[in-house]
Amino acid sequence: MPPARSAASKERRCARSAVLDEFAARLITVERCQDDGMWSPAPVPPIPSALNLVVEILDPVLTPLGFAPGQAGASERQGQVIFCSADDECVDLVVDLEATPDWRITDVRYWGFPSDRWHLDFDEHADLADQLRHLAQSLPIDLA
């Protein structure tokens, strides 16, 4: 058995490489670091504050309905917040957003079993605060 190493003594090897980001059609530099055999891209871009606002507003509405706290991810101009059912039934509430130029919700869908899939109504022309206010009021009724 190899001797245990402290966190401070872990070996870290990093390599930089140019990668074609086909989605954005541009070259980017990616740094990959290896810690004890695990590879991960670095650095991870920060989550836009608009997506954090979706989580902040909708978590208190959706967790009592059986959903886990929202998980957000984004690219430069598009983002998504996913609320998974906490009971492992593979049911998700998905909120898609786009910066056009301000962040707005572009789709809200309940995505469960094939018989339980639909898009929820929201005002696509309202600003994000109004969209979230409406969803916070309508989701408990729509998902009941």
C-alpha positions in Angstrom: 0.0 0.0 0.0 1.5 3.4 -1.0 2.1 5.9 1.8 -0.7 8.5 2.3 0.1 12.0 1.1 -1.1 15.2 2.6 -3.2 17.6 0.6 -0.3 20.0 0.4 2.1 17.3 -1.0 -0.3 16.1 -3.8 1.4 16.0 -7.1 -0.3 18.3 -9.7 0.5 18.2 -13.3 -1.1 20.7 -15.7 -1.0 20.9 -19.5 -2.3 23.7 -21.7 -3.7 23.0 -25.1 -5.5 24.8 -27.9 -9.0 23.3 -28.4 -11.5 24.1 -31.1 -14.7 25.1 -29.4 -17.0 24.0 -32.2 -20.1 25.5 -30.6 -18.5 29.0 -30.6 -16.3 28.3 -33.7 -13.2 29.7 -32.1 -10.0 28.5 -30.5 -9.8 28.5 -26.8 -7.0 27.6 -24.4 -7.9 24.8 -22.0 -5.9 23.9 -19.0 -6.2 20.3 -17.8 -4.8 19.4 -14.4 -4.2 15.9 -13.0 -4.5 15.3 -9.3 -4.0 11.7 -8.3 -5.2 10.4 -11.6 -8.4 12.6 -11.9 -8.6 14.9 -14.9 -10.8 18.0 -14.9 -11.0 21.1 -17.1 -10.1 24.3 -15.4 -11.1 27.1 -14.8 -14.9 26.7 -14.6 -16.7 29.9 -15.6 -18.8 31.5 -12.9 -22.6 31.0 -13.0 -24.4 34.2 -14.2 -26.2 35.9 -11.3 -29.5 35.6 -13.3 -29.3 31.8 -13.0 -28.6 32.1 -9.3 -31.7 34.3 -9.0 -33.8 31.6 -10.6 -32.5 29.1 -8.0 -33.0 31.6 -5.2 -36.6 32.4 -6.1 -37.8 29.0 -7.2 -36.1 26.7 -4.6 -38.6 27.7 -1.8 -41.5 27.1 -4.2 -40.3 23.8 -5.6 -38.7 22.0 -2.7 -42.0 21.6 -0.8 -43.4 20.1 -4.0 -40.7 17.3 -3.9 -38.0 18.8 -6.0 -34.3 19.0 -5.1 -32.6 22.5 -5.1 -32.0 23.8 -8.5 -28.7 23.2 -10.3 -27.5 25.8 -12.8 -25.2 25.8 -15.7 -24.5 28.3 -18.5 -22.5 29.2 -21.5 -21.8 32.8 -22.5 -25.4 33.6 -23.6 -27.5 30.6 -22.7 -28.2 28.9 -19.4 -30.4 26.3 -17.8 -31.6 25.5 -14.3 -32.8 22.0 -13.5 -34.9 21.0 -10.6 -34.8 17.2 -10.2 -37.5 15.3 -8.3 -36.1 14.4 -4.9 -37.8 10.9 -5.0 -35.7 9.5 -7.9 -38.6 9.3 -10.3 -36.6 11.0 -13.2 -38.9 14.0 -13.3 -37.3 17.3 -13.9 -38.5 20.9 -14.1 -36.2 22.6 -16.6 -35.9 26.4 -17.0 -34.0 27.6 -20.1 -32.6 31.1 -20.2 -30.9 33.3 -22.8 -29.2 36.7 -22.6 -30.9 38.7 -25.3 -29.3 41.1 -24.2 -30.7 40.8 -20.6 -31.3 37.3 -19.2 -34.8 36.1 -19.8 -36.6 32.7 -19.5 -37.1 31.2 -23.0 -38.7 27.9 -22.0 -40.1 26.1 -18.9 -40.8 22.4 -19.2 -41.9 19.6 -16.9 -39.9 16.6 -18.2 -40.8 13.3 -16.7 -42.0 10.0 -18.1 -43.1 10.2 -21.7 -46.8 10.5 -20.6 -45.8 13.4 -18.2 -44.1 16.0 -20.4 -45.3 19.5 -21.2 -44.2 23.1 -21.6 -45.5 25.5 -19.0 -46.9 28.9 -19.7 -44.9 32.1 -18.9 -44.7 35.6 -20.4 -41.7 35.4 -22.7 -41.7 39.2 -23.2 -41.6 40.1 -19.5 -38.3 40.9 -17.7 -36.7 38.1 -15.6 -38.0 39.4 -12.3 -41.6 39.4 -13.6 -41.2 36.0 -15.2 -39.9 34.6 -11.9 -42.7 36.3 -9.9 -45.3 34.7 -12.2 -43.7 31.2 -12.0 -43.5 31.4 -8.2 -47.2 31.9 -8.2 -48.2 29.5 -11.0 -45.9 26.5 -10.5 -47.6 25.2 -7.3 -50.9 25.2 -9.2 -49.6 23.8 -12.5 -47.7 21.0 -10.8 -50.4 20.0 -8.3 
